[in-house]
Amino acid sequence: MAIVFTQQRQKQKYLITLTAIILISLIFIWWNFLIKPKKETPVIIEKTFAPKEIIINFDVFNSSLLQELQPLEQVTPFVENVATAVQDSIPEKVGRDNPFLPYQTLLPSPSPTP
């Protein structure tokens, strides 16, 4: 007899849980999808600003501090071996004559066999 009573009690717990889940789902659907929000008239606020005047001082180019500046020396890269540096400084032909041509046109055409 006790087993039947606990089974009924368990069924009641499941029924209450299922009812609560369905009720929460219906409330969620009602509030998010079925209730239409109140239409508010948008308030348009127009702010006008006077453009700021831009003044560029070109007298800086004539200043004595700018005239005293010296150009920097060109910095050479660090080289451990001088012989490789000389070889690297000799320019080699790099790339193709016309890089926009496809590779197929660069291959020699096969000569016809008689």
PDB file as gemmi writes it, atoms N, CA and C in Angstrom:
CRYST1    1.000    1.000    1.000  90.00  90.00  90.00 P 1                      
ATOM      1  N   MET A   1       0.810  -1.184   0.000  1.00  0.00           N  
ATOM      2  CA  MET A   1       0.000   0.000   0.000  1.00  0.00           C  
ATOM      3  C   MET A   1       0.864   1.262   0.000  1.00  0.00           C  
ATOM      4  N   ALA A   2       1.991   1.215   0.647  1.00  0.00           N  
ATOM      5  CA  ALA A   2       2.874   2.369   0.719  1.00  0.00           C  
ATOM      6  C   ALA A   2       3.498   2.653  -0.642  1.00  0.00           C  
ATOM      7  N   ILE A   3       3.742   1.651  -1.444  1.00  0.00           N  
ATOM      8  CA  ILE A   3       4.350   1.829  -2.747  1.00  0.00           C  
ATOM      9  C   ILE A   3       3.392   2.597  -3.664  1.00  0.00           C  
ATOM     10  N   VAL A   4       2.132   2.286  -3.626  1.00  0.00           N  
ATOM     11  CA  VAL A   4       1.145   2.947  -4.450  1.00  0.00           C  
ATOM     12  C   VAL A   4       1.038   4.408  -4.046  1.00  0.00           C  
ATOM     13  N   PHE A   5       1.107   4.710  -2.765  1.00  0.00           N  
ATOM     14  CA  PHE A   5       0.997   6.073  -2.269  1.00  0.00           C  
ATOM     15  C   PHE A   5       2.183   6.917  -2.747  1.00  0.00           C  
ATOM     16  N   THR A   6       3.395   6.367  -2.744  1.00  0.00           N  
ATOM     17  CA  THR A   6       4.568   7.120  -3.195  1.00  0.00           C  
ATOM     18  C   THR A   6       4.532   7.323  -4.707  1.00  0.00           C  
ATOM     19  N   GLN A   7       3.985   6.362  -5.427  1.00  0.00           N  
ATOM     20  CA  GLN A   7       3.888   6.527  -6.873  1.00  0.00           C  
ATOM     21  C   GLN A   7       2.913   7.649  -7.219  1.00  0.00           C  
ATOM     22  N   GLN A   8       1.808   7.735  -6.493  1.00  0.00           N  
ATOM     23  CA  GLN A   8       0.851   8.811  -6.737  1.00  0.00           C  
ATOM     24  C   GLN A   8       1.464  10.170  -6.386  1.00  0.00           C  
ATOM     25  N   ARG A   9       2.214  10.194  -5.316  1.00  0.00           N  
ATOM     26  CA  ARG A   9       2.852  11.437  -4.890  1.00  0.00           C  
ATOM     27  C   ARG A   9       3.890  11.887  -5.943  1.00  0.00           C  
ATOM     28  N   GLN A  10       4.627  10.927  -6.513  1.00  0.00           N  
ATOM     29  CA  GLN A  10       5.608  11.227  -7.537  1.00  0.00           C  
ATOM     30  C   GLN A  10       4.920  11.747  -8.808  1.00  0.00           C  
ATOM     31  N   LYS A  11       3.797  11.159  -9.161  1.00  0.00           N  
ATOM     32  CA  LYS A  11       3.042  11.626 -10.320  1.00  0.00           C  
ATOM     33  C   LYS A  11       2.541  13.051 -10.093  1.00  0.00           C  
ATOM     34  N   GLN A  12       2.123  13.347  -8.856  1.00  0.00           N  
ATOM     35  CA  GLN A  12       1.665  14.702  -8.544  1.00  0.00           C  
ATOM     36  C   GLN A  12       2.808  15.711  -8.672  1.00  0.00           C  
ATOM     37  N   LYS A  13       4.031  15.348  -8.237  1.00  0.00           N  
ATOM     38  CA  LYS A  13       5.184  16.238  -8.354  1.00  0.00           C  
ATOM     39  C   LYS A  13       5.495  16.521  -9.825  1.00  0.00           C  
ATOM     40  N   TYR A  14       5.461  15.470 -10.648  1.00  0.00           N  
ATOM     41  CA  TYR A  14       5.713  15.653 -12.072  1.00  0.00           C  
ATOM     42  C   TYR A  14       4.634  16.531 -12.709  1.00  0.00           C  
ATOM     43  N   LEU A  15       3.390  16.332 -12.315  1.00  0.00           N  
ATOM     44  CA  LEU A  15       2.296  17.122 -12.864  1.00  0.00           C  
ATOM     45  C   LEU A  15       2.435  18.592 -12.470  1.00  0.00           C  
ATOM     46  N   ILE A  16       2.792  18.856 -11.231  1.00  0.00           N  
ATOM     47  CA  ILE A  16       2.970  20.241 -10.770  1.00  0.00           C  
ATOM     48  C   ILE A  16       4.144  20.888 -11.514  1.00  0.00           C  
ATOM     49  N   THR A  17       5.243  20.151 -11.689  1.00  0.00           N  
ATOM     50  CA  THR A  17       6.415  20.682 -12.400  1.00  0.00           C  
ATOM     51  C   THR A  17       6.077  20.967 -13.856  1.00  0.00           C  
ATOM     52  N   LEU A  18       5.388  20.050 -14.491  1.00  0.00           N  
ATOM     53  CA  LEU A  18       5.009  20.233 -15.887  1.00  0.00           C  
ATOM     54  C   LEU A  18       4.061  21.419 -16.045  1.00  0.00           C  
ATOM     55  N   THR A  19       3.121  21.569 -15.131  1.00  0.00           N  
ATOM     56  CA  THR A  19       2.188  22.697 -15.176  1.00  0.00           C  
ATOM     57  C   THR A  19       2.930  24.020 -15.002  1.00  0.00           C  
ATOM     58  N   ALA A  20       3.888  24.050 -14.090  1.00  0.00           N  
ATOM     59  CA  ALA A  20       4.658  25.277 -13.862  1.00  0.00           C  
ATOM     60  C   ALA A  20       5.481  25.646 -15.103  1.00  0.00           C  
ATOM     61  N   ILE A  21       6.095  24.652 -15.733  1.00  0.00           N  
ATOM     62  CA  ILE A  21       6.900  24.913 -16.933  1.00  0.00           C  
ATOM     63  C   ILE A  21       6.016  25.431 -18.061  1.00  0.00           C  
ATOM     64  N   ILE A  22       4.862  24.828 -18.247  1.00  0.00           N  
ATOM     65  CA  ILE A  22       3.936  25.272 -19.297  1.00  0.00           C  
ATOM     66  C   ILE A  22       3.438  26.683 -19.002  1.00  0.00           C  
ATOM     67  N   LEU A  23       3.123  26.976 -17.745  1.00  0.00           N  
ATOM     68  CA  LEU A  23       2.637  28.301 -17.376  1.00  0.00           C  
ATOM     69  C   LEU A  23       3.712  29.369 -17.603  1.00  0.00           C  
ATOM     70  N   ILE A  24       4.938  29.080 -17.223  1.00  0.00           N  
ATOM     71  CA  ILE A  24       6.038  30.034 -17.431  1.00  0.00           C  
ATOM     72  C   ILE A  24       6.279  30.240 -18.932  1.00  0.00           C  
ATOM     73  N   SER A  25       6.204  29.186 -19.703  1.00  0.00           N  
ATOM     74  CA  SER A  25       6.395  29.300 -21.154  1.00  0.00           C  
ATOM     75  C   SER A  25       5.300  30.147 -21.780  1.00  0.00           C  
ATOM     76  N   LEU A  26       4.050  29.940 -21.371  1.00  0.00           N  
ATOM     77  CA  LEU A  26       2.945  30.733 -21.917  1.00  0.00           C  
ATOM     78  C   LEU A  26       3.073  32.206 -21.550  1.00  0.00           C  
ATOM     79  N   ILE A  27       3.472  32.489 -20.317  1.00  0.00           N  
ATOM     80  CA  ILE A  27       3.671  33.883 -19.905  1.00  0.00           C  
ATOM     81  C   ILE A  27       4.788  34.519 -20.733  1.00  0.00           C  
ATOM     82  N   PHE A  28       5.878  33.782 -20.939  1.00  0.00           N  
ATOM     83  CA  PHE A  28       6.990  34.289 -21.744  1.00  0.00           C  
ATOM     84  C   PHE A  28       6.545  34.587 -23.161  1.00  0.00           C  
ATOM     85  N   ILE A  29       5.821  33.683 -23.771  1.00  0.00           N  
ATOM     86  CA  ILE A  29       5.339  33.885 -25.144  1.00  0.00           C  
ATOM     87  C   ILE A  29       4.370  35.055 -25.199  1.00  0.00           C  
ATOM     88  N   TRP A  30       3.486  35.158 -24.218  1.00  0.00           N  
ATOM     89  CA  TRP A  30       2.507  36.236 -24.190  1.00  0.00           C  
ATOM     90  C   TRP A  30       3.201  37.596 -24.113  1.00  0.00           C  
ATOM     91  N   TRP A  31       4.151  37.740 -23.213  1.00  0.00           N  
ATOM     92  CA  TRP A  31       4.801  39.033 -23.005  1.00  0.00           C  
ATOM     93  C   TRP A  31       5.708  39.417 -24.166  1.00  0.00           C  
ATOM     94  N   ASN A  32       6.371  38.463 -24.780  1.00  0.00           N  
ATOM     95  CA  ASN A  32       7.353  38.798 -25.811  1.00  0.00           C  
ATOM     96  C   ASN A  32       6.788  38.843 -27.221  1.00  0.00           C  
ATOM     97  N   PHE A  33       5.731  38.125 -27.483  1.00  0.00           N  
ATOM     98  CA  PHE A  33       5.258  38.035 -28.854  1.00  0.00           C  
ATOM     99  C   PHE A  33       3.843  38.552 -29.056  1.00  0.00           C  
ATOM    100  N   LEU A  34       2.991  38.424 -28.094  1.00  0.00           N  
ATOM    101  CA  LEU A  34       1.585  38.768 -28.308  1.00  0.00           C  
ATOM    102  C   LEU A  34       1.225  40.179 -27.845  1.00  0.00           C  
ATOM    103  N   ILE A  35       1.923  40.689 -26.855  1.00  0.00           N  
ATOM    104  CA  ILE A  35       1.628  42.041 -26.400  1.00  0.00           C  
ATOM    105  C   ILE A  35       2.364  43.013 -27.307  1.00  0.00           C  
ATOM    106  N   LYS A  36       1.621  43.915 -27.921  1.00  0.00           N  
ATOM    107  CA  LYS A  36       2.232  44.888 -28.807  1.00  0.00           C  
ATOM    108  C   LYS A  36       2.714  46.076 -27.969  1.00  0.00           C  
ATOM    109  N   PRO A  37       3.938  46.504 -28.220  1.00  0.00           N  
ATOM    110  CA  PRO A  37       4.446  47.635 -27.434  1.00  0.00           C  
ATOM    111  C   PRO A  37       3.720  48.927 -27.805  1.00  0.00           C  
ATOM    112  N   LYS A  38       3.677  49.827 -26.855  1.00  0.00           N  
ATOM    113  CA  LYS A  38       3.041  51.111 -27.101  1.00  0.00           C  
ATOM    114  C   LYS A  38       3.907  51.897 -28.084  1.00  0.00           C  
ATOM    115  N   LYS A  39       3.229  52.488 -29.047  1.00  0.00           N  
ATOM    116  CA  LYS A  39       3.969  53.266 -30.022  1.00  0.00           C  
ATOM    117  C   LYS A  39       4.247  54.645 -29.439  1.00  0.00           C  
ATOM    118  N   GLU A  40       5.506  54.960 -29.354  1.00  0.00           N  
ATOM    119  CA  GLU A  40       5.902  56.265 -28.853  1.00  0.00           C  
ATOM    120  C   GLU A  40       6.342  57.116 -30.031  1.00  0.00           C  
ATOM    121  N   THR A  41       5.953  58.346 -30.000  1.00  0.00           N  
ATOM    122  CA  THR A  41       6.374  59.238 -31.064  1.00  0.00           C  
ATOM    123  C   THR A  41       7.825  59.636 -30.814  1.00  0.00           C  
ATOM    124  N   PRO A  42       8.659  59.483 -31.804  1.00  0.00           N  
ATOM    125  CA  PRO A  42      10.067  59.822 -31.592  1.00  0.00           C  
ATOM    126  C   PRO A  42      10.252  61.331 -31.489  1.00  0.00           C  
ATOM    127  N   VAL A  43      11.092  61.704 -30.593  1.00  0.00           N  
ATOM    128  CA  VAL A  43      11.392  63.116 -30.401  1.00  0.00           C  
ATOM    129  C   VAL A  43      12.646  63.424 -31.196  1.00  0.00           C  
ATOM    130  N   ILE A  44      12.524  64.331 -32.136  1.00  0.00           N  
ATOM    131  CA  ILE A  44      13.654  64.694 -32.979  1.00  0.00           C  
ATOM    132  C   ILE A  44      14.281  65.964 -32.418  1.00  0.00           C  
ATOM    133  N   ILE A  45      15.524  65.823 -32.050  1.00  0.00           N  
ATOM    134  CA  ILE A  45      16.255  66.958 -31.513  1.00  0.00           C  
ATOM    135  C   ILE A  45      17.333  67.320 -32.520  1.00  0.00           C  
ATOM    136  N   GLU A  46      17.252  68.495 -33.029  1.00  0.00           N  
ATOM    137  CA  GLU A  46      18.247  68.948 -33.986  1.00  0.00           C  
ATOM    138  C   GLU A  46      19.169  69.924 -33.291  1.00  0.00           C  
ATOM    139  N   LYS A  47      20.436  69.581 -33.313  1.00  0.00           N  
ATOM    140  CA  LYS A  47      21.431  70.473 -32.738  1.00  0.00           C  
ATOM    141  C   LYS A  47      22.283  71.006 -33.873  1.00  0.00           C  
ATOM    142  N   THR A  48      22.404  72.279 -33.908  1.00  0.00           N  
ATOM    143  CA  THR A  48      23.247  72.885 -34.930  1.00  0.00           C  
ATOM    144  C   THR A  48      24.463  73.473 -34.244  1.00  0.00           C  
ATOM    145  N   PHE A  49      25.595  73.189 -34.813  1.00  0.00           N  
ATOM    146  CA  PHE A  49      26.844  73.690 -34.275  1.00  0.00           C  
ATOM    147  C   PHE A  49      27.497  74.573 -35.317  1.00  0.00           C  
ATOM    148  N   ALA A  50      28.080  75.625 -34.851  1.00  0.00           N  
ATOM    149  CA  ALA A  50      28.818  76.497 -35.762  1.00  0.00           C  
ATOM    150  C   ALA A  50      30.160  75.819 -36.053  1.00  0.00           C  
ATOM    151  N   PRO A  51      30.540  75.723 -37.316  1.00  0.00           N  
ATOM    152  CA  PRO A  51      31.822  75.080 -37.619  1.00  0.00           C  
ATOM    153  C   PRO A  51      32.977  75.895 -37.053  1.00  0.00           C  
ATOM    154  N   LYS A  52      33.938  75.175 -36.497  1.00  0.00           N  
ATOM    155  CA  LYS A  52      35.093  75.847 -35.927  1.00  0.00           C  
ATOM    156  C   LYS A  52      36.043  76.243 -37.052  1.00  0.00           C  
ATOM    157  N   GLU A  53      36.652  77.365 -36.881  1.00  0.00           N  
ATOM    158  CA  GLU A  53      37.593  77.846 -37.878  1.00  0.00           C  
ATOM    159  C   GLU A  53      38.947  77.188 -37.631  1.00  0.00           C  
ATOM    160  N   ILE A  54      39.515  76.600 -38.661  1.00  0.00           N  
ATOM    161  CA  ILE A  54      40.805  75.936 -38.545  1.00  0.00           C  
ATOM    162  C   ILE A  54      41.880  76.896 -39.027  1.00  0.00           C  
ATOM    163  N   ILE A  55      42.827  77.133 -38.149  1.00  0.00           N  
ATOM    164  CA  ILE A  55      43.917  78.031 -38.485  1.00  0.00           C  
ATOM    165  C   ILE A  55      45.216  77.235 -38.435  1.00  0.00           C  
ATOM    166  N   ILE A  56      45.945  77.208 -39.533  1.00  0.00           N  
ATOM    167  CA  ILE A  56      47.221  76.494 -39.608  1.00  0.00           C  
ATOM    168  C   ILE A  56      48.335  77.521 -39.580  1.00  0.00           C  
ATOM    169  N   ASN A  57      49.251  77.328 -38.666  1.00  0.00           N  
ATOM    170  CA  ASN A  57      50.369  78.245 -38.512  1.00  0.00           C  
ATOM    171  C   ASN A  57      51.536  77.750 -39.365  1.00  0.00           C  
ATOM    172  N   PHE A  58      51.746  78.357 -40.519  1.00  0.00           N  
ATOM    173  CA  PHE A  58      52.826  77.960 -41.410  1.00  0.00           C  
ATOM    174  C   PHE A  58      54.145  78.616 -41.044  1.00  0.00           C  
ATOM    175  N   ASP A  59      54.155  79.474 -40.053  1.00  0.00           N  
ATOM    176  CA  ASP A  59      55.398  80.113 -39.625  1.00  0.00           C  
ATOM    177  C   ASP A  59      56.361  79.112 -38.980  1.00  0.00           C  
ATOM    178  N   VAL A  60      55.878  77.944 -38.638  1.00  0.00           N  
ATOM    179  CA  VAL A  60      56.721  76.913 -38.037  1.00  0.00           C  
ATOM    180  C   VAL A  60      57.812  76.495 -39.014  1.00  0.00           C  
ATOM    181  N   PHE A  61      57.499  76.467 -40.298  1.00  0.00           N  
ATOM    182  CA  PHE A  61      58.490  76.055 -41.294  1.00  0.00           C  
ATOM    183  C   PHE A  61      59.632  77.066 -41.417  1.00  0.00           C  
ATOM    184  N   ASN A  62      59.412  78.269 -40.990  1.00  0.00           N  
ATOM    185  CA  ASN A  62      60.444  79.298 -41.067  1.00  0.00           C  
ATOM    186  C   ASN A  62      61.193  79.466 -39.750  1.00  0.00           C  
ATOM    187  N   SER A  63      60.882  78.683 -38.754  1.00  0.00           N  
ATOM    188  CA  SER A  63      61.512  78.865 -37.440  1.00  0.00           C  
ATOM    189  C   SER A  63      62.977  78.456 -37.483  1.00  0.00           C  
ATOM    190  N   SER A  64      63.762  79.002 -36.576  1.00  0.00           N  
ATOM    191  CA  SER A  64      65.202  78.725 -36.534  1.00  0.00           C  
ATOM    192  C   SER A  64      65.476  77.298 -36.069  1.00  0.00           C  
ATOM    193  N   LEU A  65      64.612  76.734 -35.235  1.00  0.00           N  
ATOM    194  CA  LEU A  65      64.818  75.357 -34.777  1.00  0.00           C  
ATOM    195  C   LEU A  65      64.712  74.369 -35.937  1.00  0.00           C  
ATOM    196  N   LEU A  66      63.807  74.602 -36.826  1.00  0.00           N  
ATOM    197  CA  LEU A  66      63.644  73.718 -37.970  1.00  0.00           C  
ATOM    198  C   LEU A  66      64.799  73.870 -38.956  1.00  0.00           C  
ATOM    199  N   GLN A  67      65.327  75.056 -39.072  1.00  0.00           N  
ATOM    200  CA  GLN A  67      66.443  75.288 -39.982  1.00  0.00           C  
ATOM    201  C   GLN A  67      67.725  74.637 -39.484  1.00  0.00           C  
ATOM    202  N   GLU A  68      67.868  74.462 -38.178  1.00  0.00           N  
ATOM    203  CA  GLU A  68      69.077  73.875 -37.594  1.00  0.00           C  
ATOM    204  C   GLU A  68      69.117  72.361 -37.682  1.00  0.00           C  
ATOM    205  N   LEU A  69      68.036  71.719 -38.055  1.00  0.00           N  
ATOM    206  CA  LEU A  69      68.005  70.258 -38.113  1.00  0.00           C  
ATOM    207  C   LEU A  69      68.913  69.739 -39.214  1.00  0.00           C  
ATOM    208  N   GLN A  70      69.576  68.613 -38.924  1.00  0.00           N  
ATOM    209  CA  GLN A  70      70.479  67.975 -39.880  1.00  0.00           C  
ATOM    210  C   GLN A  70      69.840  66.681 -40.357  1.00  0.00           C  
ATOM    211  N   PRO A  71      70.047  66.305 -41.633  1.00  0.00           N  
ATOM    212  CA  PRO A  71      69.481  65.034 -42.101  1.00  0.00           C  
ATOM    213  C   PRO A  71      70.215  63.852 -41.471  1.00  0.00           C  
ATOM    214  N   LEU A  72      69.506  62.777 -41.269  1.00  0.00           N  
ATOM    215  CA  LEU A  72      70.085  61.573 -40.673  1.00  0.00           C  
ATOM    216  C   LEU A  72      70.911  60.818 -41.700  1.00  0.00           C  
ATOM    217  N   GLU A  73      71.926  60.125 -41.197  1.00  0.00           N  
ATOM    218  CA  GLU A  73      72.722  59.274 -42.074  1.00  0.00           C  
ATOM    219  C   GLU A  73      71.940  58.004 -42.353  1.00  0.00           C  
ATOM    220  N   GLN A  74      72.180  57.420 -43.526  1.00  0.00           N  
ATOM    221  CA  GLN A  74      71.485  56.189 -43.856  1.00  0.00           C  
ATOM    222  C   GLN A  74      72.110  55.056 -43.049  1.00  0.00           C  
ATOM    223  N   VAL A  75      71.314  54.287 -42.385  1.00  0.00           N  
ATOM    224  CA  VAL A  75      71.783  53.201 -41.540  1.00  0.00           C  
ATOM    225  C   VAL A  75      71.962  51.959 -42.398  1.00  0.00           C  
ATOM    226  N   THR A  76      73.174  51.377 -42.341  1.00  0.00           N  
ATOM    227  CA  THR A  76      73.447  50.154 -43.098  1.00  0.00           C  
ATOM    228  C   THR A  76      73.128  48.952 -42.231  1.00  0.00           C  
ATOM    229  N   PRO A  77      72.626  47.888 -42.808  1.00  0.00           N  
ATOM    230  CA  PRO A  77      72.298  46.704 -42.002  1.00  0.00           C  
ATOM    231  C   PRO A  77      73.565  46.025 -41.488  1.00  0.00           C  
ATOM    232  N   PHE A  78      73.449  45.360 -40.369  1.00  0.00           N  
ATOM    233  CA  PHE A  78      74.573  44.660 -39.755  1.00  0.00           C  
ATOM    234  C   PHE A  78      74.890  43.408 -40.568  1.00  0.00           C  
ATOM    235  N   VAL A  79      76.189  43.229 -40.897  1.00  0.00           N  
ATOM    236  CA  VAL A  79      76.621  42.085 -41.691  1.00  0.00           C  
ATOM    237  C   VAL A  79      77.774  41.421 -40.961  1.00  0.00           C  
ATOM    238  N   GLU A  80      77.670  40.127 -40.740  1.00  0.00           N  
ATOM    239  CA  GLU A  80      78.746  39.414 -40.054  1.00  0.00           C  
ATOM    240  C   GLU A  80      79.913  39.128 -40.994  1.00  0.00           C  
ATOM    241  N   ASN A  81      79.622  38.746 -42.217  1.00  0.00           N  
ATOM    242  CA  ASN A  81      80.661  38.375 -43.158  1.00  0.00           C  
ATOM    243  C   ASN A  81      80.647  39.384 -44.309  1.00  0.00           C  
ATOM    244  N   VAL A  82      81.761  40.028 -44.567  1.00  0.00           N  
ATOM    245  CA  VAL A  82      81.835  41.055 -45.589  1.00  0.00           C  
ATOM    246  C   VAL A  82      81.691  40.447 -46.981  1.00  0.00           C  
ATOM    247  N   ALA A  83      82.196  39.225 -47.202  1.00  0.00           N  
ATOM    248  CA  ALA A  83      82.122  38.592 -48.517  1.00  0.00           C  
ATOM    249  C   ALA A  83      80.676  38.347 -48.924  1.00  0.00           C  
ATOM    250  N   THR A  84      79.850  37.889 -47.996  1.00  0.00           N  
ATOM    251  CA  THR A  84      78.437  37.670 -48.332  1.00  0.00           C  
ATOM    252  C   THR A  84      77.725  38.987 -48.552  1.00  0.00           C  
ATOM    253  N   ALA A  85      78.162  40.034 -47.879  1.00  0.00           N  
ATOM    254  CA  ALA A  85      77.538  41.336 -48.068  1.00  0.00           C  
ATOM    255  C   ALA A  85      77.807  41.855 -49.462  1.00  0.00           C  
ATOM    256  N   VAL A  86      79.014  41.608 -49.990  1.00  0.00           N  
ATOM    257  CA  VAL A  86      79.341  42.051 -51.344  1.00  0.00           C  
ATOM    258  C   VAL A  86      78.527  41.258 -52.354  1.00  0.00           C  
ATOM    259  N   GLN A  87      78.383  39.950 -52.127  1.00  0.00           N  
ATOM    260  CA  GLN A  87      77.590  39.131 -53.043  1.00  0.00           C  
ATOM    261  C   GLN A  87      76.124  39.546 -53.020  1.00  0.00           C  
ATOM    262  N   ASP A  88      75.628  39.862 -51.844  1.00  0.00           N  
ATOM    263  CA  ASP A  88      74.223  40.245 -51.731  1.00  0.00           C  
ATOM    264  C   ASP A  88      73.946  41.595 -52.367  1.00  0.00           C  
ATOM    265  N   SER A  89      74.971  42.450 -52.443  1.00  0.00           N  
ATOM    266  CA  SER A  89      74.738  43.780 -53.003  1.00  0.00           C  
ATOM    267  C   SER A  89      74.663  43.750 -54.522  1.00  0.00           C  
ATOM    268  N   ILE A  90      75.113  42.662 -55.169  1.00  0.00           N  
ATOM    269  CA  ILE A  90      75.020  42.543 -56.617  1.00  0.00           C  
ATOM    270  C   ILE A  90      73.581  42.177 -56.965  1.00  0.00           C  
ATOM    271  N   PRO A  91      72.901  43.020 -57.724  1.00  0.00           N  
ATOM    272  CA  PRO A  91      71.496  42.713 -58.022  1.00  0.00           C  
ATOM    273  C   PRO A  91      71.376  41.578 -59.026  1.00  0.00           C  
ATOM    274  N   GLU A  92      70.460  40.704 -58.771  1.00  0.00           N  
ATOM    275  CA  GLU A  92      70.144  39.618 -59.686  1.00  0.00           C  
ATOM    276  C   GLU A  92      68.809  39.925 -60.349  1.00  0.00           C  
ATOM    277  N   LYS A  93      68.595  39.307 -61.493  1.00  0.00           N  
ATOM    278  CA  LYS A  93      67.320  39.506 -62.158  1.00  0.00           C  
ATOM    279  C   LYS A  93      66.258  38.747 -61.377  1.00  0.00           C  
ATOM    280  N   VAL A  94      65.297  39.461 -60.909  1.00  0.00           N  
ATOM    281  CA  VAL A  94      64.249  38.882 -60.083  1.00  0.00           C  
ATOM    282  C   VAL A  94      62.924  39.036 -60.810  1.00  0.00           C  
ATOM    283  N   GLY A  95      62.119  37.997 -60.787  1.00  0.00           N  
ATOM    284  CA  GLY A  95      60.779  38.070 -61.346  1.00  0.00           C  
ATOM    285  C   GLY A  95      60.752  37.836 -62.841  1.00  0.00           C  
ATOM    286  N   ARG A  96      59.599  38.106 -63.419  1.00  0.00           N  
ATOM    287  CA  ARG A  96      59.384  37.892 -64.847  1.00  0.00           C  
ATOM    288  C   ARG A  96      59.322  39.234 -65.555  1.00  0.00           C  
ATOM    289  N   ASP A  97      59.452  39.193 -66.878  1.00  0.00           N  
ATOM    290  CA  ASP A  97      59.368  40.426 -67.649  1.00  0.00           C  
ATOM    291  C   ASP A  97      57.969  41.030 -67.550  1.00  0.00           C  
ATOM    292  N   ASN A  98      56.960  40.202 -67.699  1.00  0.00           N  
ATOM    293  CA  ASN A  98      55.590  40.660 -67.579  1.00  0.00           C  
ATOM    294  C   ASN A  98      54.889  39.781 -66.545  1.00  0.00           C  
ATOM    295  N   PRO A  99      54.742  40.248 -65.324  1.00  0.00           N  
ATOM    296  CA  PRO A  99      54.162  39.410 -64.272  1.00  0.00           C  
ATOM    297  C   PRO A  99      52.673  39.150 -64.444  1.00  0.00           C  
ATOM    298  N   PHE A 100      52.023  39.847 -65.379  1.00  0.00           N  
ATOM    299  CA  PHE A 100      50.588  39.683 -65.549  1.00  0.00           C  
ATOM    300  C   PHE A 100      50.227  38.585 -66.532  1.00  0.00           C  
ATOM    301  N   LEU A 101      51.210  38.049 -67.238  1.00  0.00           N  
ATOM    302  CA  LEU A 101      50.931  36.951 -68.160  1.00  0.00           C  
ATOM    303  C   LEU A 101      50.796  35.658 -67.379  1.00  0.00           C  
ATOM    304  N   PRO A 102      49.877  34.773 -67.773  1.00  0.00           N  
ATOM    305  CA  PRO A 102      49.772  33.484 -67.080  1.00  0.00           C  
ATOM    306  C   PRO A 102      50.981  32.611 -67.396  1.00  0.00           C  
ATOM    307  N   TYR A 103      51.188  31.597 -66.580  1.00  0.00           N  
ATOM    308  CA  TYR A 103      52.355  30.740 -66.731  1.00  0.00           C  
ATOM    309  C   TYR A 103      52.329  29.931 -68.026  1.00  0.00           C  
ATOM    310  N   GLN A 104      51.187  29.622 -68.570  1.00  0.00           N  
ATOM    311  CA  GLN A 104      51.119  28.803 -69.767  1.00  0.00           C  
ATOM    312  C   GLN A 104      51.763  29.514 -70.951  1.00  0.00           C  
ATOM    313  N   THR A 105      51.652  30.812 -71.028  1.00  0.00           N  
ATOM    314  CA  THR A 105      52.220  31.512 -72.181  1.00  0.00           C  
ATOM    315  C   THR A 105      53.733  31.638 -72.069  1.00  0.00           C  
ATOM    316  N   LEU A 106      54.287  31.445 -70.889  1.00  0.00           N  
ATOM    317  CA  LEU A 106      55.722  31.553 -70.734  1.00  0.00           C  
ATOM    318  C   LEU A 106      56.445  30.282 -71.174  1.00  0.00           C  
ATOM    319  N   LEU A 107      55.755  29.159 -71.231  1.00  0.00           N  
ATOM    320  CA  LEU A 107      56.380  27.911 -71.660  1.00  0.00           C  
ATOM    321  C   LEU A 107      56.606  27.934 -73.159  1.00  0.00           C  
ATOM    322  N   PRO A 108      57.742  27.386 -73.606  1.00  0.00           N  
ATOM    323  CA  PRO A 108      57.981  27.375 -75.056  1.00  0.00           C  
ATOM    324  C   PRO A 108      56.985  26.469 -75.744  1.00  0.00           C  
ATOM    325  N   SER A 109      56.554  26.862 -76.908  1.00  0.00           N  
ATOM    326  CA  SER A 109      55.592  26.053 -77.637  1.00  0.00           C  
ATOM    327  C   SER A 109      56.308  24.833 -78.219  1.00  0.00           C  
ATOM    328  N   PRO A 110      55.656  23.686 -78.202  1.00  0.00           N  
ATOM    329  CA  PRO A 110      56.316  22.485 -78.726  1.00  0.00           C  
ATOM    330  C   PRO A 110      56.483  22.588 -80.231  1.00  0.00           C  
ATOM    331  N   SER A 111      57.649  22.141 -80.677  1.00  0.00           N  
ATOM    332  CA  SER A 111      57.921  22.198 -82.117  1.00  0.00           C  
ATOM    333  C   SER A 111      57.210  21.028 -82.799  1.00  0.00           C  
ATOM    334  N   PRO A 112      56.630  21.263 -83.975  1.00  0.00           N  
ATOM    335  CA  PRO A 112      55.926  20.183 -84.669  1.00  0.00           C  
ATOM    336  C   PRO A 112      56.919  19.126 -85.164  1.00  0.00           C  
ATOM    337  N   THR A 113      56.578  17.901 -84.976  1.00  0.00           N  
ATOM    338  CA  THR A 113      57.441  16.809 -85.450  1.00  0.00           C  
ATOM    339  C   THR A 113      57.042  16.420 -86.869  1.00  0.00           C  
ATOM    340  N   PRO A 114      58.012  16.352 -87.787  1.00  0.00           N  
ATOM    341  CA  PRO A 114      57.670  16.004 -89.184  1.00  0.00           C  
ATOM    342  C   PRO A 114      57.477  14.534 -89.373  1.00  0.00           C  
TER     343      PRO A 114                                                      
END                                                                             
